[in-house]
Amino acid sequence: MKDKVSFSRLMRLLRASRNCPKAAQKATCAIHGSVHNKVRRCKKMCVLAGMLFLVITCRPYGQNQAPGRSGDETVALTLDQAVEFALSHYPAVRAVLAQAAASRSGVDLARTAYLPRTDLVWQANRATRNNVFGLFFPQPIPLPISGPVLGTNTGTNVWGTATGFLFNWEPFDLGLRKAQVGTARAQEAQTKTAIEVTRQDVAVAAADGFLTLLASQQAVRVAQASVDRARVLANTIDVLVTNELRPGADASRAKAELAAADTQLIQAQQSEQISRVTLAQLLGVAGTAVTIQEGPLLQMPPSIETTPASVTTHPLASFQAAAVDVVKARQKELDRSYFPKFDFQAATFGRGSGALTSSETLGGLNGLAPNTFNWAVGFTAKFALFDFSSIRDRKEIEKHLATAESARFDQVVQNLTAQNERARAEAEGARRVAENTPIQLDAAKATEAQVHARYQAGLATVVDVADAQRLLAQAEIEDSLARLRVWRALLALAASRGDLEPFLQEVRK
């Protein structure tokens, strides 16, 4: 390599290195050769060249990454953020919101019954004009024809037209339309309560999935610690066996304990991965690698009010009460169905025909435009006399449905009351256990240290050491999960009351 590298040649190499790794390597070698042979003379040139090299070849960090996400699509969330994220992204929430919007439109549709109705018509035809006496029931095939009986049966045909409109308005209905609007409103109220039920279900599921993943991570941490202890023990025994201070059976037992610890670690890692996938699904971002921040969840939670609460305001109870109201609204609608219907009507219409008399017709396009007009104004009353039987049966159906929905409401209240009592008992028990596990952990640590020291002194067997290590691992798991069980019990308590906000406020702290 030449001792001297010109600045212009160096710049050419650097420019070429932008898209060519070999050129970049060549430029680097040229820089290092110049530094090696003439350090003092090329010091400033190398510094400048290095800066230029970085500017030319390096891309800004995160240039091709989406804002707010890392390159592997990882989302890091706290528990309250996970709940909010699930409420915004889980498909079930969007579905129930769409159903609520449809129910609001149903109320608007019911109100349109108060509006008048106007029908417009226009038709043109080419037809014969034979007419006969007689009557037939309405049906779609024989078409009605007007005019006198001509006594003819010929194929003579003419143009005919008809146009007009009919205005129809029901000025009063004795409360039927109001009852129909009331039914639509009751259905809308039920869908609104369904929103709250779905939101709570999604929030509770997301929070529970978060706690499950956190518990799985703690299990992995404890399993990893057990593997490390088992490996240290196995290595120690290998040294003792090599020096013929312990029998070979001890080494075999230590290897078996290490393999068992590795198996438990693998199972814990598998459970963690499954919990992570489940949480991503509950958040509505299945397939995304979700990471969590534990926040205060590994600490003992503060005391939260656990007194019995009224469950009649729970979203599920409100939903069932709304179902009762829907049935009662339908009953009111049926009560006003067996009444006459009154219609105010007005119409005007025109007819055109190419026929003049029984023997005369107009040719060409005559009859394509109306030339004879009429108008009418009237008031019509209709009463379905024999509908009382079907209406009576429908009322009987709605009566039994109301009884069933009322019974379901009572069942929901019973279930929520029992759920609240169970959650209170679980919260109190979990808190007492969490206060006791540190004592168990300290004792297990002391036991493991003492047994290990006794084994080193030849006063204990490898079985004693293995038992002590398993006892310590179990104590670590119990201690790490005890506080999470308290948080989960508090979550169940908040869910039984139908309000997660107090629980989330403690999590935010």
C-alpha positions in Angstrom: 0.0 0.0 0.0 1.2 3.5 -0.8 2.6 5.6 2.1 0.7 8.6 1.0 -3.0 8.8 0.2 -4.2 11.9 -1.5 -7.2 13.7 -0.2 -9.0 13.6 -3.5 -8.5 9.8 -3.8 -9.8 9.4 -0.3 -12.9 11.3 -1.1 -13.5 9.2 -4.2 -13.3 6.0 -2.0 -15.6 7.4 0.5 -18.2 8.4 -2.1 -18.0 4.9 -3.6 -18.4 3.3 -0.2 -22.0 4.5 0.1 -23.3 1.6 -2.0 -20.3 -0.8 -2.0 -19.1 -2.6 1.1 -15.8 -3.5 -0.6 -15.2 0.2 -1.4 -15.9 1.1 2.2 -13.4 -1.5 3.4 -10.8 -0.2 0.9 -11.4 3.4 2.1 -10.9 2.2 5.7 -7.7 0.4 4.8 -6.4 3.5 3.1 -7.1 5.6 6.2 -5.4 3.1 8.5 -2.4 2.8 6.1 -1.9 6.6 6.1 -2.2 6.7 9.9 0.3 3.9 10.3 3.0 5.4 8.2 2.5 9.1 8.8 0.5 9.6 12.0 1.4 13.1 12.8 1.1 14.4 9.2 -2.2 12.8 8.6 -3.9 13.2 12.0 -6.2 16.0 10.9 -6.9 14.3 7.5 -8.0 11.1 9.3 -10.3 12.9 11.7 -11.9 14.7 8.8 -12.1 11.5 6.7 -13.7 9.6 9.6 -16.4 12.3 10.1 -17.1 12.3 6.4 -17.3 8.5 6.3 -19.9 8.5 9.1 -21.9 11.3 7.4 -21.9 9.5 4.0 -22.4 5.9 5.0 -24.6 6.0 8.2 -28.3 6.5 8.1 -30.1 8.4 10.9 -31.4 6.1 13.6 -35.0 5.1 13.2 -35.2 6.5 9.6 -37.4 3.6 8.4 -39.2 2.9 11.6 -42.8 3.9 12.3 -43.1 6.5 15.1 -44.1 5.0 18.4 -42.9 1.5 17.5 -39.7 -0.3 17.3 -38.4 -2.3 14.4 -40.0 -5.5 15.6 -43.4 -4.0 16.2 -43.2 -4.1 20.0 -45.7 -2.3 22.2 -44.9 -1.7 25.9 -47.9 -1.0 28.1 -48.7 -0.6 31.8 -51.9 -2.2 33.1 -54.1 0.9 32.8 -52.7 1.6 29.3 -53.5 -2.0 28.3 -57.1 -1.5 29.5 -57.5 1.7 27.5 -55.8 0.2 24.5 -58.2 -2.8 24.6 -61.2 -0.6 24.9 -60.1 1.3 21.8 -59.0 -1.6 19.6 -60.9 -4.8 20.6 -63.5 -5.6 17.8 -66.3 -6.5 20.2 -66.4 -2.9 21.5 -66.6 -1.5 17.9 -69.4 -4.0 17.2 -71.6 -3.0 20.1 -71.1 0.6 19.4 -72.3 0.0 15.8 -75.3 -1.8 17.3 -76.1 1.1 19.5 -76.0 3.5 16.5 -78.4 1.2 14.7 -80.8 1.3 17.7 -80.7 5.1 17.6 -81.6 4.9 13.9 -84.4 2.6 14.9 -85.9 5.4 17.1 -85.7 7.8 14.2 -87.4 5.2 12.0 -90.3 4.8 14.5 -90.8 8.5 14.5 -91.3 8.6 10.7 -94.7 6.9 11.3 -96.0 10.4 12.3 -95.2 11.7 8.8 -97.8 11.7 6.0 -97.3 9.4 3.0 -97.5 10.5 -0.6 -97.4 8.1 -3.6 -96.8 9.1 -7.1 -97.5 7.0 -10.2 -97.2 7.3 -14.0 -97.7 4.6 -16.5 -98.2 4.1 -20.3 -99.4 1.0 -22.1 -100.6 -0.3 -25.4 -103.6 -2.6 -24.9 -106.9 -3.8 -26.2 -110.2 -2.4 -24.9 -112.5 -5.5 -24.6 -114.6 -5.3 -21.4 -117.1 -7.7 -19.9 -119.5 -7.7 -17.0 -118.6 -9.7 -13.9 -116.5 -9.7 -10.7 -113.4 -11.4 -9.6 -111.3 -11.2 -6.4 -108.1 -9.1 -6.6 -105.2 -11.0 -8.0 -102.1 -10.0 -10.0 -102.8 -11.7 -13.4 -106.2 -10.3 -14.7 -105.6 -6.5 -15.1 -108.4 -4.1 -14.2 -110.1 -2.2 -17.0 -112.5 0.8 -17.0 -115.2 1.8 -19.3 -118.5 0.3 -20.5 -119.0 -3.2 -21.8 -118.5 -3.0 -25.6 -119.7 -6.4 -26.5 -116.6 -6.9 -28.7 -113.7 -9.3 -28.7 -111.3 -7.9 -31.2 -107.5 -7.3 -31.2 -107.9 -3.5 -31.8 -105.5 -1.8 -29.4 -104.8 1.8 -28.4 -102.4 3.8 -26.3 -103.4 4.5 -22.7 -101.8 6.5 -19.8 -102.4 7.1 -16.2 -100.8 9.5 -13.7 -101.5 10.9 -10.3 -100.7 11.0 -6.6 -102.3 9.9 -3.4 -101.7 11.7 -0.1 -102.3 9.7 3.1 -102.0 10.9 6.7 -103.1 9.3 9.9 -104.1 12.3 12.1 -104.5 10.3 15.3 -103.9 6.7 16.3 -105.0 6.4 20.0 -101.4 6.1 21.2 -100.1 3.3 18.9 -97.3 5.2 17.3 -96.2 6.6 20.6 -96.0 3.1 22.0 -94.0 2.0 18.9 -91.5 4.8 19.5 -91.4 3.8 23.2 -90.4 0.2 22.2 -87.7 1.6 20.0 -86.4 3.8 22.8 -86.4 0.8 25.2 -84.3 -1.2 22.7 -81.9 1.7 22.3 -81.5 1.9 26.1 -80.8 -1.8 26.2 -78.0 -1.5 23.6 -76.5 1.4 25.6 -76.3 -0.9 28.6 -74.8 -3.6 26.4 -72.0 -1.1 25.6 -71.1 -0.9 29.3 -71.3 -4.7 29.7 -69.0 -5.2 26.8 -66.6 -2.5 27.9 -66.3 -4.0 31.3 -65.8 -7.5 30.0 -63.1 -6.3 27.7 -61.4 -4.3 30.4 -61.5 -7.1 32.9 -60.2 -9.6 30.4 -57.3 -7.3 29.4 -56.4 -6.6 33.0 -56.5 -10.3 33.9 -54.4 -11.1 30.8 -51.9 -8.5 31.9 -51.6 -10.0 35.4 -51.4 -13.5 33.9 -48.5 -12.5 31.7 -46.8 -10.7 34.6 -47.2 -13.9 36.7 -45.7 -15.9 33.9 -42.7 -13.6 33.7 -42.2 -14.0 37.5 -42.3 -17.7 37.1 -39.7 -17.6 34.4 -37.5 -15.4 36.7 -37.8 -17.9 39.6 -37.2 -20.9 37.3 -34.1 -19.3 35.9 -32.8 -18.7 39.4 -33.4 -22.4 40.2 -31.5 -23.4 37.1 -28.6 -21.2 38.1 -28.5 -22.7 41.7 -28.7 -26.2 40.3 -25.9 -25.6 37.9 -23.7 -24.2 40.6 -24.4 -27.2 42.7 -23.7 -29.6 39.9 -20.4 -27.9 39.1 -19.4 -28.0 42.8 -20.2 -31.7 43.1 -18.3 -32.4 39.9 -15.2 -31.0 41.5 -15.7 -32.9 44.6 -16.3 -36.2 42.7 -13.2 -35.5 40.6 -11.2 -35.2 43.7 -12.8 -38.3 45.1 -14.4 -36.4 48.0 -17.9 -37.4 47.0 -19.3 -40.5 45.4 -20.3 -40.4 41.7 -23.9 -40.9 42.6 -24.0 -37.4 43.9 -22.9 -36.0 40.5 -25.6 -38.0 38.8 -28.3 -36.7 41.3 -27.1 -33.1 40.7 -27.3 -33.6 36.9 -30.8 -34.9 37.3 -31.8 -31.9 39.5 -30.3 -29.6 36.9 -32.2 -31.3 34.1 -35.4 -31.0 36.1 -34.8 -27.3 36.7 -34.2 -26.8 32.9 -37.5 -28.5 32.2 -39.3 -26.3 34.6 -37.7 -23.3 33.0 -38.7 -24.4 29.5 -42.3 -24.9 30.7 -42.4 -21.5 32.3 -41.1 -19.9 29.1 -43.7 -21.6 27.1 -46.4 -20.4 29.5 -45.0 -16.9 29.3 -45.2 -17.0 25.5 -48.8 -18.3 25.5 -49.8 -15.6 28.0 -48.1 -12.9 25.8 -50.1 -14.1 22.7 -53.3 -14.2 24.7 -52.8 -10.6 25.9 -52.1 -9.4 22.4 -55.4 -11.0 21.3 -57.3 -9.4 24.2 -55.8 -6.0 23.2 -57.1 -6.5 19.6 -53.5 -6.6 18.1 -53.0 -10.4 17.7 -49.7 -11.1 16.1 -47.9 -8.2 17.8 -45.2 -8.7 20.3 -46.5 -7.1 23.5 -44.2 -6.1 26.4 -45.5 -4.9 29.7 -44.3 -2.7 32.5 -45.2 -4.0 36.0 -45.5 -0.7 37.7 -46.6 -1.2 41.3 -48.1 -4.7 40.7 -45.1 -6.5 42.3 -45.7 -4.6 45.6 -48.3 -5.1 48.2 -51.4 -3.1 47.2 -52.9 -0.6 49.5 -56.1 -1.4 51.4 -59.2 -1.0 49.2 -62.7 -0.8 50.5 -64.1 -4.4 50.5 -67.5 -3.8 52.1 -70.5 -5.3 50.4 -71.8 -3.1 47.6 -75.1 -2.8 45.8 -75.1 -4.8 42.6 -78.2 -3.4 41.1 -76.2 -0.7 39.4 -73.8 -3.2 37.8 -73.8 -3.0 34.0 -75.0 -6.6 33.7 -77.9 -5.9 36.1 -78.7 -2.7 34.1 -78.7 -4.7 30.9 -81.1 -7.3 32.3 -83.4 -4.5 33.7 -83.4 -2.9 30.2 -84.5 -6.3 28.8 -87.5 -6.3 31.1 -88.3 -2.7 30.0 -88.3 -3.8 26.3 -90.8 -6.5 27.0 -93.0 -4.1 28.9 -92.8 -1.6 26.0 -94.0 -4.3 23.6 -96.9 -5.0 25.9 -97.9 -1.4 25.8 -97.7 -1.5 22.0 -100.0 -4.5 21.9 -102.5 -2.8 24.2 -103.0 -0.1 21.6 -103.1 -2.4 18.6 -106.7 -3.4 18.7 -108.0 0.0 17.7 -109.4 1.4 14.5 -107.1 3.2 12.1 -108.1 6.5 10.7 -106.6 8.0 7.5 -107.1 11.3 5.8 -106.7 10.9 2.1 -106.4 13.2 -0.9 -105.8 12.3 -4.5 -105.7 13.6 -8.0 -105.1 11.6 -11.2 -105.5 11.8 -14.9 -106.2 9.3 -17.6 -105.6 9.2 -21.3 -106.9 6.7 -23.9 -106.9 6.3 -27.7 -110.4 4.9 -27.6 -113.4 7.1 -28.2 -116.4 4.9 -28.5 -117.2 1.3 -29.1 -116.2 1.6 -32.7 -114.0 4.7 -32.9 -110.3 5.0 -32.0 -107.6 7.6 -32.4 -104.5 6.5 -34.1 -100.9 7.6 -33.8 -99.6 8.6 -30.4 -103.0 9.7 -29.1 -103.5 8.4 -25.5 -99.9 8.8 -24.5 -100.8 12.0 -22.6 -103.6 12.3 -19.9 -106.6 14.3 -21.1 -109.1 13.5 -18.4 -108.6 14.4 -14.7 -110.3 13.7 -11.4 -109.6 14.6 -7.8 -110.9 13.3 -4.5 -110.7 14.1 -0.7 -111.9 11.7 1.9 -111.6 10.2 5.4 -111.2 6.4 5.9 -111.6 4.3 9.0 -110.4 0.7 9.1 -110.8 -1.8 11.9 -109.5 -5.4 11.9 -112.3 -7.0 13.7 -111.0 -10.5 14.0 -107.4 -9.6 15.1 -108.4 -9.7 18.7 -107.6 -13.4 18.9 -104.0 -13.0 17.6 -103.4 -9.9 19.7 -104.6 -11.7 22.8 -102.2 -14.6 22.1 -99.3 -12.2 21.5 -100.1 -10.4 24.8 -100.0 -13.8 26.5 -96.5 -14.5 25.0 -95.2 -11.1 26.1 -96.6 -11.7 29.6 -94.6 -14.9 30.0 -91.5 -13.3 28.4 -91.8 -10.5 31.0 -91.9 -13.1 33.8 -88.8 -14.8 32.3 -86.8 -11.6 32.0 -87.7 -10.6 35.6 -86.5 -14.0 36.8 -83.3 -13.5 34.9 -82.8 -10.2 36.5 -83.2 -11.8 39.9 -80.7 -14.5 38.9 -78.2 -11.9 37.8 -78.5 -10.0 41.1 -78.0 -13.3 42.9 -74.9 -14.2 40.9 -73.4 -10.7 41.2 -74.0 -10.7 45.0 -72.3 -14.1 45.4 -69.5 -13.0 43.1 -68.9 -9.9 45.2 -68.8 -12.0 48.4 -66.4 -14.5 46.9 -64.1 -11.6 45.7 -64.1 -10.1 49.1 -63.1 -13.4 50.7 -60.4 -13.9 48.1 -59.0 -10.4 48.6 -58.8 -10.8 52.3 -57.2 -14.3 52.1 -54.8 -13.3 49.4 -53.6 -10.3 51.5 -53.0 -12.5 54.5 -51.0 -15.0 52.4 -49.0 -12.2 50.9 -48.1 -11.0 54.4 -46.9 -14.5 55.3 -44.9 -15.5 52.2 -41.8 -13.3 53.1 -41.4 -15.3 56.3 -41.6 -18.5 54.3 -39.0 -17.2 51.8 -36.5 -16.0 54.5 -36.7 -19.4 56.2 -36.3 -21.3 52.9 -33.2 -19.2 52.1 -31.7 -19.8 55.5 -32.4 -23.5 55.2 -30.8 -23.8 51.7 -27.7 -21.9 52.9 -27.3 -24.1 56.0 -27.9 -27.4 54.2 -25.4 -26.3 51.5 -22.8 -25.5 54.1 -23.4 -28.9 55.9 -23.0 -30.7 52.6 -19.7 -28.9 52.0 -18.7 -30.2 55.5 -19.9 -33.7 54.8 -22.7 -33.6 57.2 -25.6 -33.7 54.7 -26.4 -35.6 51.6 -27.1 -34.3 48.1 -30.7 -35.3 48.6 -30.9 -32.8 51.4 -29.4 -30.1 49.3 -31.9 -30.9 46.4 -34.8 -30.8 48.8 -33.7 -27.5 50.2 -33.3 -26.0 46.8 -36.8 -27.1 45.7 -38.2 -25.7 48.9 -36.5 -22.4 48.2 -37.8 -22.4 44.6 -41.3 -23.0 45.8 -41.0 -20.3 48.4 -39.8 -17.8 45.7 -42.7 -18.7 43.4 -45.2 -18.3 46.2 -43.7 -15.0 47.3 -43.5 -13.5 43.8 -47.1 -14.5 43.0 -48.7 -13.7 46.3 -48.8 -10.0 45.7 -50.1 -10.6 42.2 -52.9 -12.7 43.6 -53.9 -9.8 45.8 -54.1 -7.5 42.8 -56.1 -10.1 40.9 -58.5 -10.5 43.8 -58.9 -6.7 43.9 -59.6 -6.8 40.1 -62.3 -9.5 40.7 -63.8 -7.4 43.5 -63.9 -4.3 41.3 -65.5 -6.4 38.4 -68.2 -7.7 40.8 -69.1 -4.1 41.6 -69.2 -3.0 38.0 -66.6 -0.3 38.3 -62.9 -0.7 37.6 -61.9 2.9 38.1 -60.9 2.6 41.8 -58.7 -0.4 40.9 -57.1 1.5 38.0 -56.5 4.5 40.2 -54.5 2.4 42.6 -52.5 0.9 39.6 -51.7 4.4 38.3 -50.2 5.3 41.7 
